[in-house]
Amino acid sequence: QVQLVESGGGLVQPGGSLRLSCTSSGRLFSSYTMCWYRQAPGKEREFVATIVHLGGTRYADSVKGRFAISRDNAKTTLYLQMNSLEPEDTAVYSCNAAGEWWGQGTQVTVSS
């Protein structure tokens, strides 16, 4: 069983930045493919970004060039640096480990 805990969400103005963190309890964290997803009100959950164990990354077109996913295997922590935030980025952001385990999510609200 892997437990994931997200943090770093909050209220930010358009154009601002936030960094999300996802801390894992799993001893095998370094071997997992890790992902960020988000779900806006009234919408289905959507893929945001992924990072494989060797560090390769992939992004949704909507966030490419603005968001950066990274990981610190020594700290068993996943990050999502979000820049140039837009109101459309408002959602609950959740991390996923190995396509199997989910965190509880953290709310990101972009509003003036």
Biopython code that builds the backbone (N, CA, C, O; Angstrom):
import numpy as np
from Bio.PDB.StructureBuilder import StructureBuilder

atoms = [
    (1, "GLN", "N", (0.837, -1.187, 0.000)),
    (1, "GLN", "CA", (0.000, 0.000, 0.000)),
    (1, "GLN", "C", (0.881, 1.249, 0.000)),
    (1, "GLN", "O", (1.812, 1.364, 0.797)),
    (2, "VAL", "N", (0.577, 2.177, -0.898)),
    (2, "VAL", "CA", (1.321, 3.421, -1.008)),
    (2, "VAL", "C", (0.396, 4.568, -0.636)),
    (2, "VAL", "O", (-0.719, 4.666, -1.149)),
    (3, "GLN", "N", (0.854, 5.427, 0.248)),
    (3, "GLN", "CA", (0.094, 6.615, 0.617)),
    (3, "GLN", "C", (0.740, 7.848, -0.017)),
    (3, "GLN", "O", (1.957, 8.026, 0.022)),
    (4, "LEU", "N", (-0.106, 8.682, -0.595)),
    (4, "LEU", "CA", (0.348, 9.892, -1.257)),
    (4, "LEU", "C", (-0.346, 11.087, -0.616)),
    (4, "LEU", "O", (-1.560, 11.072, -0.417)),
    (5, "VAL", "N", (0.427, 12.118, -0.295)),
    (5, "VAL", "CA", (-0.129, 13.310, 0.341)),
    (5, "VAL", "C", (0.318, 14.536, -0.453)),
    (5, "VAL", "O", (1.507, 14.846, -0.535)),
    (6, "GLU", "N", (-0.670, 15.227, -1.039)),
    (6, "GLU", "CA", (-0.379, 16.445, -1.793)),
    (6, "GLU", "C", (-0.426, 17.671, -0.894)),
    (6, "GLU", "O", (-1.121, 17.687, 0.122)),
    (7, "SER", "N", (0.323, 18.697, -1.283)),
    (7, "SER", "CA", (0.298, 19.970, -0.575)),
    (7, "SER", "C", (0.721, 21.067, -1.543)),
    (7, "SER", "O", (1.220, 20.789, -2.633)),
    (8, "GLY", "N", (0.517, 22.311, -1.135)),
    (8, "GLY", "CA", (0.986, 23.433, -1.929)),
    (8, "GLY", "C", (-0.091, 24.172, -2.700)),
    (8, "GLY", "O", (0.191, 25.194, -3.325)),
    (9, "GLY", "N", (-1.321, 23.674, -2.669)),
    (9, "GLY", "CA", (-2.388, 24.360, -3.368)),
    (9, "GLY", "C", (-2.775, 25.646, -2.660)),
    (9, "GLY", "O", (-2.304, 25.933, -1.559)),
    (10, "GLY", "N", (-3.647, 26.423, -3.313)),
    (10, "GLY", "CA", (-4.108, 27.662, -2.721)),
    (10, "GLY", "C", (-4.729, 28.580, -3.742)),
    (10, "GLY", "O", (-5.032, 28.173, -4.864)),
    (11, "LEU", "N", (-4.916, 29.817, -3.345)),
    (11, "LEU", "CA", (-5.494, 30.849, -4.206)),
    (11, "LEU", "C", (-4.372, 31.709, -4.764)),
    (11, "LEU", "O", (-3.522, 32.192, -4.015)),
    (12, "VAL", "N", (-4.369, 31.900, -6.068)),
    (12, "VAL", "CA", (-3.325, 32.701, -6.713)),
    (12, "VAL", "C", (-3.969, 33.534, -7.814)),
    (12, "VAL", "O", (-4.965, 33.129, -8.413)),
    (13, "GLN", "N", (-3.394, 34.691, -8.071)),
    (13, "GLN", "CA", (-3.911, 35.558, -9.132)),
    (13, "GLN", "C", (-3.451, 35.060, -10.502)),
    (13, "GLN", "O", (-2.419, 34.396, -10.605)),
    (14, "PRO", "N", (-4.204, 35.372, -11.542)),
    (14, "PRO", "CA", (-3.754, 35.011, -12.896)),
    (14, "PRO", "C", (-2.350, 35.536, -13.167)),
    (14, "PRO", "O", (-2.013, 36.668, -12.822)),
    (15, "GLY", "N", (-1.541, 34.689, -13.792)),
    (15, "GLY", "CA", (-0.153, 35.029, -14.045)),
    (15, "GLY", "C", (0.786, 34.613, -12.938)),
    (15, "GLY", "O", (2.004, 34.679, -13.101)),
    (16, "GLY", "N", (0.241, 34.185, -11.815)),
    (16, "GLY", "CA", (1.058, 33.787, -10.680)),
    (16, "GLY", "C", (1.583, 32.367, -10.782)),
    (16, "GLY", "O", (1.377, 31.680, -11.782)),
    (17, "SER", "N", (2.272, 31.935, -9.719)),
    (17, "SER", "CA", (2.901, 30.626, -9.692)),
    (17, "SER", "C", (2.584, 29.900, -8.398)),
    (17, "SER", "O", (2.334, 30.517, -7.363)),
    (18, "LEU", "N", (2.600, 28.590, -8.479)),
    (18, "LEU", "CA", (2.482, 27.721, -7.316)),
    (18, "LEU", "C", (3.355, 26.494, -7.550)),
    (18, "LEU", "O", (3.609, 26.109, -8.691)),
    (19, "ARG", "N", (3.807, 25.886, -6.463)),
    (19, "ARG", "CA", (4.496, 24.606, -6.571)),
    (19, "ARG", "C", (3.770, 23.596, -5.702)),
    (19, "ARG", "O", (3.642, 23.769, -4.490)),
    (20, "LEU", "N", (3.303, 22.550, -6.340)),
    (20, "LEU", "CA", (2.650, 21.458, -5.631)),
    (20, "LEU", "C", (3.665, 20.386, -5.281)),
    (20, "LEU", "O", (4.641, 20.171, -6.000)),
    (21, "SER", "N", (3.419, 19.716, -4.161)),
    (21, "SER", "CA", (4.253, 18.592, -3.746)),
    (21, "SER", "C", (3.360, 17.388, -3.494)),
    (21, "SER", "O", (2.193, 17.524, -3.128)),
    (22, "CYS", "N", (3.925, 16.223, -3.695)),
    (22, "CYS", "CA", (3.232, 14.958, -3.433)),
    (22, "CYS", "C", (4.257, 14.043, -2.771)),
    (22, "CYS", "O", (5.204, 13.592, -3.416)),
    (23, "THR", "N", (4.065, 13.777, -1.502)),
    (23, "THR", "CA", (5.008, 12.949, -0.756)),
    (23, "THR", "C", (4.464, 11.532, -0.658)),
    (23, "THR", "O", (3.300, 11.315, -0.321)),
    (24, "SER", "N", (5.335, 10.569, -0.960)),
    (24, "SER", "CA", (4.937, 9.170, -1.004)),
    (24, "SER", "C", (5.529, 8.392, 0.156)),
    (24, "SER", "O", (6.637, 8.670, 0.615)),
    (25, "SER", "N", (4.760, 7.405, 0.623)),
    (25, "SER", "CA", (5.261, 6.522, 1.666)),
    (25, "SER", "C", (5.934, 5.290, 1.082)),
    (25, "SER", "O", (6.528, 4.501, 1.818)),
    (26, "GLY", "N", (5.850, 5.117, -0.229)),
    (26, "GLY", "CA", (6.344, 3.903, -0.847)),
    (26, "GLY", "C", (7.850, 3.811, -0.893)),
    (26, "GLY", "O", (8.527, 4.767, -1.270)),
    (27, "ARG", "N", (8.396, 2.620, -0.495)),
    (27, "ARG", "CA", (9.834, 2.410, -0.534)),
    (27, "ARG", "C", (10.351, 2.311, -1.963)),
    (27, "ARG", "O", (11.533, 2.531, -2.227)),
    (28, "LEU", "N", (9.442, 1.974, -2.883)),
    (28, "LEU", "CA", (9.829, 1.797, -4.279)),
    (28, "LEU", "C", (9.531, 3.039, -5.116)),
    (28, "LEU", "O", (9.408, 2.945, -6.337)),
    (29, "PHE", "N", (9.415, 4.198, -4.473)),
    (29, "PHE", "CA", (9.041, 5.436, -5.161)),
    (29, "PHE", "C", (9.887, 5.662, -6.402)),
    (29, "PHE", "O", (9.365, 6.039, -7.451)),
    (30, "SER", "N", (11.186, 5.435, -6.290)),
    (30, "SER", "CA", (12.082, 5.756, -7.395)),
    (30, "SER", "C", (11.781, 4.936, -8.647)),
    (30, "SER", "O", (12.180, 5.324, -9.745)),
    (31, "SER", "N", (11.089, 3.819, -8.500)),
    (31, "SER", "CA", (10.793, 2.967, -9.643)),
    (31, "SER", "C", (9.437, 3.254, -10.271)),
    (31, "SER", "O", (9.117, 2.720, -11.332)),
    (32, "TYR", "N", (8.635, 4.103, -9.615)),
    (32, "TYR", "CA", (7.281, 4.357, -10.104)),
    (32, "TYR", "C", (7.244, 5.430, -11.173)),
    (32, "TYR", "O", (7.981, 6.413, -11.105)),
    (33, "THR", "N", (6.384, 5.239, -12.161)),
    (33, "THR", "CA", (5.969, 6.345, -13.006)),
    (33, "THR", "C", (4.964, 7.160, -12.199)),
    (33, "THR", "O", (4.005, 6.614, -11.655)),
    (34, "MET", "N", (5.190, 8.464, -12.126)),
    (34, "MET", "CA", (4.346, 9.349, -11.331)),
    (34, "MET", "C", (3.626, 10.337, -12.248)),
    (34, "MET", "O", (4.176, 10.791, -13.251)),
    (35, "CYS", "N", (2.407, 10.654, -11.888)),
    (35, "CYS", "CA", (1.596, 11.552, -12.711)),
    (35, "CYS", "C", (0.885, 12.586, -11.848)),
    (35, "CYS", "O", (0.630, 12.373, -10.663)),
    (36, "TRP", "N", (0.576, 13.700, -12.477)),
    (36, "TRP", "CA", (-0.360, 14.676, -11.923)),
    (36, "TRP", "C", (-1.600, 14.693, -12.812)),
    (36, "TRP", "O", (-1.511, 14.684, -14.040)),
    (37, "TYR", "N", (-2.755, 14.719, -12.154)),
    (37, "TYR", "CA", (-4.031, 14.886, -12.822)),
    (37, "TYR", "C", (-4.755, 16.049, -12.151)),
    (37, "TYR", "O", (-4.384, 16.487, -11.062)),
    (38, "ARG", "N", (-5.789, 16.536, -12.819)),
    (38, "ARG", "CA", (-6.619, 17.582, -12.212)),
    (38, "ARG", "C", (-8.066, 17.387, -12.610)),
    (38, "ARG", "O", (-8.378, 16.815, -13.654)),
    (39, "GLN", "N", (-8.939, 17.878, -11.747)),
    (39, "GLN", "CA", (-10.373, 17.806, -12.022)),
    (39, "GLN", "C", (-11.005, 19.129, -11.661)),
    (39, "GLN", "O", (-11.011, 19.537, -10.500)),
    (40, "ALA", "N", (-11.539, 19.797, -12.672)),
    (40, "ALA", "CA", (-12.233, 21.060, -12.466)),
    (40, "ALA", "C", (-13.698, 20.787, -12.152)),
    (40, "ALA", "O", (-14.213, 19.719, -12.481)),
    (41, "PRO", "N", (-14.372, 21.741, -11.521)),
    (41, "PRO", "CA", (-15.787, 21.537, -11.185)),
    (41, "PRO", "C", (-16.625, 21.225, -12.419)),
    (41, "PRO", "O", (-16.572, 21.942, -13.418)),
    (42, "GLY", "N", (-17.392, 20.156, -12.336)),
    (42, "GLY", "CA", (-18.275, 19.786, -13.431)),
    (42, "GLY", "C", (-17.593, 19.126, -14.604)),
    (42, "GLY", "O", (-18.229, 18.871, -15.626)),
    (43, "LYS", "N", (-16.297, 18.842, -14.476)),
    (43, "LYS", "CA", (-15.559, 18.226, -15.571)),
    (43, "LYS", "C", (-14.936, 16.915, -15.125)),
    (43, "LYS", "O", (-14.815, 16.637, -13.932)),
    (44, "GLU", "N", (-14.544, 16.115, -16.110)),
    (44, "GLU", "CA", (-13.880, 14.866, -15.795)),
    (44, "GLU", "C", (-12.412, 15.128, -15.450)),
    (44, "GLU", "O", (-11.837, 16.148, -15.828)),
    (45, "ARG", "N", (-11.831, 14.182, -14.727)),
    (45, "ARG", "CA", (-10.418, 14.295, -14.391)),
    (45, "ARG", "C", (-9.590, 14.215, -15.673)),
    (45, "ARG", "O", (-9.881, 13.421, -16.569)),
    (46, "GLU", "N", (-8.554, 15.053, -15.742)),
    (46, "GLU", "CA", (-7.718, 15.061, -16.935)),
    (46, "GLU", "C", (-6.247, 14.966, -16.565)),
    (46, "GLU", "O", (-5.819, 15.405, -15.497)),
    (47, "PHE", "N", (-5.492, 14.382, -17.477)),
    (47, "PHE", "CA", (-4.049, 14.228, -17.321)),
    (47, "PHE", "C", (-3.373, 15.584, -17.413)),
    (47, "PHE", "O", (-3.752, 16.423, -18.230)),
    (48, "VAL", "N", (-2.360, 15.795, -16.562)),
    (48, "VAL", "CA", (-1.593, 17.036, -16.594)),
    (48, "VAL", "C", (-0.150, 16.766, -17.018)),
    (48, "VAL", "O", (0.345, 17.360, -17.976)),
    (49, "ALA", "N", (0.519, 15.865, -16.298)),
    (49, "ALA", "CA", (1.931, 15.612, -16.586)),
    (49, "ALA", "C", (2.344, 14.283, -15.993)),
    (49, "ALA", "O", (1.730, 13.792, -15.046)),
    (50, "THR", "N", (3.399, 13.701, -16.566)),
    (50, "THR", "CA", (3.936, 12.458, -16.050)),
    (50, "THR", "C", (5.454, 12.488, -16.084)),
    (50, "THR", "O", (6.056, 13.175, -16.909)),
    (51, "ILE", "N", (6.069, 11.727, -15.169)),
    (51, "ILE", "CA", (7.509, 11.590, -15.147)),
    (51, "ILE", "C", (7.828, 10.129, -14.842)),
    (51, "ILE", "O", (7.314, 9.564, -13.877)),
    (52, "VAL", "N", (8.686, 9.517, -15.674)),
    (52, "VAL", "CA", (9.048, 8.124, -15.460)),
    (52, "VAL", "C", (10.249, 8.045, -14.526)),
    (52, "VAL", "O", (10.833, 9.063, -14.157)),
    (53, "HIS", "N", (10.607, 6.819, -14.149)),
    (53, "HIS", "CA", (11.633, 6.657, -13.115)),
    (53, "HIS", "C", (12.991, 7.190, -13.555)),
    (53, "HIS", "O", (13.800, 7.577, -12.712)),
    (54, "LEU", "N", (13.252, 7.217, -14.851)),
    (54, "LEU", "CA", (14.531, 7.728, -15.334)),
    (54, "LEU", "C", (14.497, 9.232, -15.590)),
    (54, "LEU", "O", (15.510, 9.828, -15.955)),
    (55, "GLY", "N", (13.313, 9.849, -15.393)),
    (55, "GLY", "CA", (13.226, 11.301, -15.489)),
    (55, "GLY", "C", (12.577, 11.857, -16.730)),
    (55, "GLY", "O", (12.368, 13.067, -16.815)),
    (56, "GLY", "N", (12.246, 11.017, -17.706)),
    (56, "GLY", "CA", (11.562, 11.517, -18.882)),
    (56, "GLY", "C", (10.190, 12.058, -18.527)),
    (56, "GLY", "O", (9.517, 11.537, -17.637)),
    (57, "THR", "N", (9.778, 13.109, -19.227)),
    (57, "THR", "CA", (8.520, 13.780, -18.894)),
    (57, "THR", "C", (7.614, 13.938, -20.115)),
    (57, "THR", "O", (8.065, 13.904, -21.261)),
    (58, "ARG", "N", (6.339, 14.109, -19.834)),
    (58, "ARG", "CA", (5.347, 14.388, -20.881)),
    (58, "ARG", "C", (4.258, 15.249, -20.278)),
    (58, "ARG", "O", (3.916, 15.102, -19.104)),
    (59, "TYR", "N", (3.704, 16.165, -21.094)),
    (59, "TYR", "CA", (2.728, 17.124, -20.600)),
    (59, "TYR", "C", (1.489, 17.170, -21.473)),
    (59, "TYR", "O", (1.536, 16.865, -22.665)),
    (60, "ALA", "N", (0.382, 17.556, -20.863)),
    (60, "ALA", "CA", (-0.810, 17.881, -21.627)),
    (60, "ALA", "C", (-0.519, 19.163, -22.417)),
    (60, "ALA", "O", (0.221, 20.032, -21.955)),
    (61, "ASP", "N", (-1.097, 19.265, -23.590)),
    (61, "ASP", "CA", (-0.859, 20.444, -24.425)),
    (61, "ASP", "C", (-1.250, 21.734, -23.707)),
    (61, "ASP", "O", (-0.633, 22.778, -23.916)),
    (62, "SER", "N", (-2.264, 21.658, -22.872)),
    (62, "SER", "CA", (-2.789, 22.856, -22.212)),
    (62, "SER", "C", (-1.821, 23.457, -21.194)),
    (62, "SER", "O", (-1.957, 24.623, -20.822)),
    (63, "VAL", "N", (-0.841, 22.664, -20.741)),
    (63, "VAL", "CA", (0.089, 23.163, -19.719)),
    (63, "VAL", "C", (1.530, 23.202, -20.205)),
    (63, "VAL", "O", (2.412, 23.681, -19.493)),
    (64, "LYS", "N", (1.774, 22.706, -21.406)),
    (64, "LYS", "CA", (3.134, 22.641, -21.932)),
    (64, "LYS", "C", (3.745, 24.037, -21.994)),
    (64, "LYS", "O", (3.128, 24.975, -22.498)),
    (65, "GLY", "N", (4.969, 24.161, -21.474)),
    (65, "GLY", "CA", (5.651, 25.443, -21.454)),
    (65, "GLY", "C", (5.369, 26.279, -20.225)),
    (65, "GLY", "O", (6.063, 27.262, -19.965)),
    (66, "ARG", "N", (4.348, 25.894, -19.462)),
    (66, "ARG", "CA", (4.008, 26.635, -18.233)),
    (66, "ARG", "C", (4.248, 25.816, -16.972)),
    (66, "ARG", "O", (4.625, 26.367, -15.938)),
    (67, "PHE", "N", (4.033, 24.507, -17.045)),
    (67, "PHE", "CA", (4.190, 23.620, -15.893)),
    (67, "PHE", "C", (5.449, 22.776, -16.060)),
    (67, "PHE", "O", (5.876, 22.489, -17.178)),
    (68, "ALA", "N", (6.031, 22.388, -14.936)),
    (68, "ALA", "CA", (7.191, 21.500, -14.956)),
    (68, "ALA", "C", (7.053, 20.466, -13.853)),
    (68, "ALA", "O", (6.906, 20.808, -12.680)),
    (69, "ILE", "N", (7.101, 19.200, -14.239)),
    (69, "ILE", "CA", (7.044, 18.105, -13.276)),
    (69, "ILE", "C", (8.460, 17.655, -12.961)),
    (69, "ILE", "O", (9.316, 17.610, -13.843)),
    (70, "SER", "N", (8.702, 17.324, -11.701)),
    (70, "SER", "CA", (10.016, 16.842, -11.293)),
    (70, "SER", "C", (9.848, 15.918, -10.101)),
    (70, "SER", "O", (8.771, 15.831, -9.511)),
    (71, "ARG", "N", (10.924, 15.233, -9.755)),
    (71, "ARG", "CA", (10.877, 14.317, -8.626)),
    (71, "ARG", "C", (12.188, 14.329, -7.877)),
    (71, "ARG", "O", (13.250, 14.570, -8.451)),
    (72, "ASP", "N", (12.099, 14.065, -6.580)),
    (72, "ASP", "CA", (13.284, 13.891, -5.732)),
    (72, "ASP", "C", (13.149, 12.519, -5.096)),
    (72, "ASP", "O", (12.436, 12.347, -4.107)),
    (73, "ASN", "N", (13.832, 11.555, -5.667)),
    (73, "ASN", "CA", (13.674, 10.177, -5.192)),
    (73, "ASN", "C", (14.182, 9.994, -3.769)),
    (73, "ASN", "O", (13.654, 9.166, -3.026)),
    (74, "ALA", "N", (15.191, 10.750, -3.384)),
    (74, "ALA", "CA", (15.712, 10.647, -2.016)),
    (74, "ALA", "C", (14.671, 11.094, -0.994)),
    (74, "ALA", "O", (14.625, 10.584, 0.126)),
    (75, "LYS", "N", (13.840, 12.049, -1.393)),
    (75, "LYS", "CA", (12.790, 12.544, -0.500)),
    (75, "LYS", "C", (11.445, 11.894, -0.802)),
    (75, "LYS", "O", (10.441, 12.238, -0.179)),
    (76, "THR", "N", (11.413, 10.972, -1.735)),
    (76, "THR", "CA", (10.176, 10.304, -2.196)),
    (76, "THR", "C", (9.073, 11.327, -2.421)),
    (76, "THR", "O", (7.946, 11.161, -1.956)),
    (77, "THR", "N", (9.419, 12.382, -3.141)),
    (77, "THR", "CA", (8.488, 13.480, -3.361)),
    (77, "THR", "C", (8.425, 13.860, -4.833)),
    (77, "THR", "O", (9.443, 13.938, -5.521)),
    (78, "LEU", "N", (7.220, 14.090, -5.291)),
    (78, "LEU", "CA", (6.931, 14.540, -6.647)),
    (78, "LEU", "C", (6.532, 16.013, -6.582)),
    (78, "LEU", "O", (5.885, 16.445, -5.628)),
    (79, "TYR", "N", (6.920, 16.778, -7.597)),
    (79, "TYR", "CA", (6.600, 18.208, -7.623)),
    (79, "TYR", "C", (5.900, 18.584, -8.923)),
    (79, "TYR", "O", (6.026, 17.903, -9.941)),
    (80, "LEU", "N", (5.162, 19.684, -8.861)),
    (80, "LEU", "CA", (4.615, 20.291, -10.067)),
    (80, "LEU", "C", (4.768, 21.804, -9.913)),
    (80, "LEU", "O", (4.048, 22.436, -9.139)),
    (81, "GLN", "N", (5.700, 22.366, -10.646)),
    (81, "GLN", "CA", (5.873, 23.815, -10.672)),
    (81, "GLN", "C", (4.926, 24.388, -11.718)),
    (81, "GLN", "O", (4.994, 24.023, -12.892)),
    (82, "MET", "N", (4.051, 25.278, -11.293)),
    (82, "MET", "CA", (3.045, 25.841, -12.178)),
    (82, "MET", "C", (3.276, 27.344, -12.297)),
    (82, "MET", "O", (3.193, 28.077, -11.311)),
    (83, "ASN", "N", (3.562, 27.786, -13.499)),
    (83, "ASN", "CA", (3.801, 29.199, -13.774)),
    (83, "ASN", "C", (2.745, 29.733, -14.737)),
    (83, "ASN", "O", (2.031, 28.967, -15.385)),
    (84, "SER", "N", (2.659, 31.054, -14.819)),
    (84, "SER", "CA", (1.708, 31.706, -15.740)),
    (84, "SER", "C", (0.312, 31.105, -15.600)),
    (84, "SER", "O", (-0.339, 30.787, -16.595)),
    (85, "LEU", "N", (-0.134, 30.956, -14.375)),
    (85, "LEU", "CA", (-1.414, 30.314, -14.122)),
    (85, "LEU", "C", (-2.580, 31.112, -14.689)),
    (85, "LEU", "O", (-2.575, 32.343, -14.700)),
    (86, "GLU", "N", (-3.572, 30.375, -15.157)),
    (86, "GLU", "CA", (-4.761, 30.940, -15.778)),
    (86, "GLU", "C", (-5.996, 30.474, -15.019)),
    (86, "GLU", "O", (-5.959, 29.424, -14.378)),
    (87, "PRO", "N", (-7.089, 31.231, -15.077)),
    (87, "PRO", "CA", (-8.314, 30.779, -14.395)),
    (87, "PRO", "C", (-8.723, 29.368, -14.807)),
    (87, "PRO", "O", (-9.317, 28.639, -14.013)),
    (88, "GLU", "N", (-8.412, 28.983, -16.034)),
    (88, "GLU", "CA", (-8.770, 27.648, -16.520)),
    (88, "GLU", "C", (-7.976, 26.543, -15.825)),
    (88, "GLU", "O", (-8.307, 25.365, -15.956)),
    (89, "ASP", "N", (-6.938, 26.916, -15.091)),
    (89, "ASP", "CA", (-6.155, 25.922, -14.344)),
    (89, "ASP", "C", (-6.783, 25.603, -12.996)),
    (89, "ASP", "O", (-6.297, 24.721, -12.287)),
    (90, "THR", "N", (-7.840, 26.291, -12.630)),
    (90, "THR", "CA", (-8.525, 26.036, -11.367)),
    (90, "THR", "C", (-9.063, 24.609, -11.343)),
    (90, "THR", "O", (-9.819, 24.204, -12.227)),
    (91, "ALA", "N", (-8.664, 23.851, -10.320)),
    (91, "ALA", "CA", (-9.049, 22.441, -10.229)),
    (91, "ALA", "C", (-8.484, 21.854, -8.941)),
    (91, "ALA", "O", (-7.683, 22.478, -8.245)),
    (92, "VAL", "N", (-8.927, 20.639, -8.648)),
    (92, "VAL", "CA", (-8.269, 19.834, -7.616)),
    (92, "VAL", "C", (-7.183, 19.015, -8.310)),
    (92, "VAL", "O", (-7.459, 18.274, -9.253)),
    (93, "TYR", "N", (-5.965, 19.154, -7.840)),
    (93, "TYR", "CA", (-4.820, 18.464, -8.433)),
    (93, "TYR", "C", (-4.472, 17.259, -7.561)),
    (93, "TYR", "O", (-4.343, 17.366, -6.342)),
    (94, "SER", "N", (-4.324, 16.112, -8.222)),
    (94, "SER", "CA", (-4.022, 14.871, -7.519)),
    (94, "SER", "C", (-2.814, 14.201, -8.160)),
    (94, "SER", "O", (-2.593, 14.308, -9.367)),
    (95, "CYS", "N", (-2.040, 13.511, -7.334)),
    (95, "CYS", "CA", (-0.923, 12.746, -7.879)),
    (95, "CYS", "C", (-1.290, 11.263, -7.907)),
    (95, "CYS", "O", (-2.123, 10.785, -7.137)),
    (96, "ASN", "N", (-0.645, 10.571, -8.808)),
    (96, "ASN", "CA", (-0.874, 9.142, -8.986)),
    (96, "ASN", "C", (0.460, 8.433, -9.088)),
    (96, "ASN", "O", (1.391, 8.915, -9.734)),
    (97, "ALA", "N", (0.539, 7.278, -8.439)),
    (97, "ALA", "CA", (1.765, 6.477, -8.468)),
    (97, "ALA", "C", (1.504, 5.155, -9.177)),
    (97, "ALA", "O", (0.601, 4.402, -8.809)),
    (98, "ALA", "N", (2.298, 4.891, -10.183)),
    (98, "ALA", "CA", (2.272, 3.608, -10.884)),
    (98, "ALA", "C", (0.913, 3.267, -11.470)),
    (98, "ALA", "O", (0.601, 2.096, -11.687)),
    (99, "GLY", "N", (0.115, 4.274, -11.724)),
    (99, "GLY", "CA", (-1.209, 4.050, -12.283)),
    (99, "GLY", "C", (-2.168, 3.386, -11.324)),
    (99, "GLY", "O", (-3.234, 2.924, -11.730)),
    (100, "GLU", "N", (-1.802, 3.333, -10.052)),
    (100, "GLU", "CA", (-2.593, 2.551, -9.114)),
    (100, "GLU", "C", (-3.024, 3.343, -7.870)),
    (100, "GLU", "O", (-4.172, 3.235, -7.439)),
    (101, "TRP", "N", (-2.132, 4.121, -7.303)),
    (101, "TRP", "CA", (-2.441, 4.792, -6.029)),
    (101, "TRP", "C", (-2.650, 6.296, -6.255)),
    (101, "TRP", "O", (-1.983, 6.927, -7.075)),
    (102, "TRP", "N", (-3.609, 6.842, -5.487)),
    (102, "TRP", "CA", (-3.975, 8.253, -5.608)),
    (102, "TRP", "C", (-3.845, 8.971, -4.274)),
    (102, "TRP", "O", (-4.058, 8.390, -3.211)),
    (103, "GLY", "N", (-3.488, 10.256, -4.356)),
    (103, "GLY", "CA", (-3.562, 11.103, -3.183)),
    (103, "GLY", "C", (-4.959, 11.688, -3.062)),
    (103, "GLY", "O", (-5.831, 11.429, -3.891)),
    (104, "GLN", "N", (-5.160, 12.488, -2.007)),
    (104, "GLN", "CA", (-6.491, 13.043, -1.745)),
    (104, "GLN", "C", (-6.750, 14.308, -2.547)),
    (104, "GLN", "O", (-7.898, 14.735, -2.677)),
    (105, "GLY", "N", (-5.707, 14.906, -3.080)),
    (105, "GLY", "CA", (-5.860, 16.097, -3.903)),
    (105, "GLY", "C", (-5.634, 17.380, -3.125)),
    (105, "GLY", "O", (-5.785, 17.426, -1.904)),
    (106, "THR", "N", (-5.266, 18.423, -3.864)),
    (106, "THR", "CA", (-5.088, 19.751, -3.294)),
    (106, "THR", "C", (-5.738, 20.770, -4.238)),
    (106, "THR", "O", (-5.580, 20.687, -5.456)),
    (107, "GLN", "N", (-6.460, 21.717, -3.669)),
    (107, "GLN", "CA", (-7.223, 22.675, -4.469)),
    (107, "GLN", "C", (-6.318, 23.809, -4.953)),
    (107, "GLN", "O", (-5.564, 24.398, -4.179)),
    (108, "VAL", "N", (-6.413, 24.095, -6.237)),
    (108, "VAL", "CA", (-5.748, 25.253, -6.830)),
    (108, "VAL", "C", (-6.824, 26.144, -7.416)),
    (108, "VAL", "O", (-7.616, 25.707, -8.252)),
    (109, "THR", "N", (-6.853, 27.391, -6.980)),
    (109, "THR", "CA", (-7.831, 28.359, -7.484)),
    (109, "THR", "C", (-7.079, 29.559, -8.051)),
    (109, "THR", "O", (-6.288, 30.199, -7.358)),
    (110, "VAL", "N", (-7.340, 29.852, -9.322)),
    (110, "VAL", "CA", (-6.700, 30.983, -9.986)),
    (110, "VAL", "C", (-7.780, 32.030, -10.246)),
    (110, "VAL", "O", (-8.668, 31.843, -11.077)),
    (111, "SER", "N", (-7.678, 33.123, -9.519)),
    (111, "SER", "CA", (-8.720, 34.142, -9.609)),
    (111, "SER", "C", (-8.185, 35.479, -9.136)),
    (111, "SER", "O", (-7.322, 35.546, -8.261)),
    (112, "SER", "N", (-8.707, 36.540, -9.726)),
    (112, "SER", "CA", (-8.332, 37.882, -9.276)),
    (112, "SER", "C", (-9.342, 38.403, -8.259)),
    (112, "SER", "O", (-9.198, 39.520, -7.762)),
]
sb = StructureBuilder()
sb.init_structure("model")
sb.init_model(0)
sb.init_chain("A")
sb.init_seg("    ")
for serial, (resi, resn, name, xyz) in enumerate(atoms, 1):
    if name == "N":
        sb.init_residue(resn, " ", resi, " ")
    sb.init_atom(name, np.array(xyz, "f"), 0.0, 1.0, " ", f" {name:<3s}", serial, name[0])
structure = sb.get_structure()
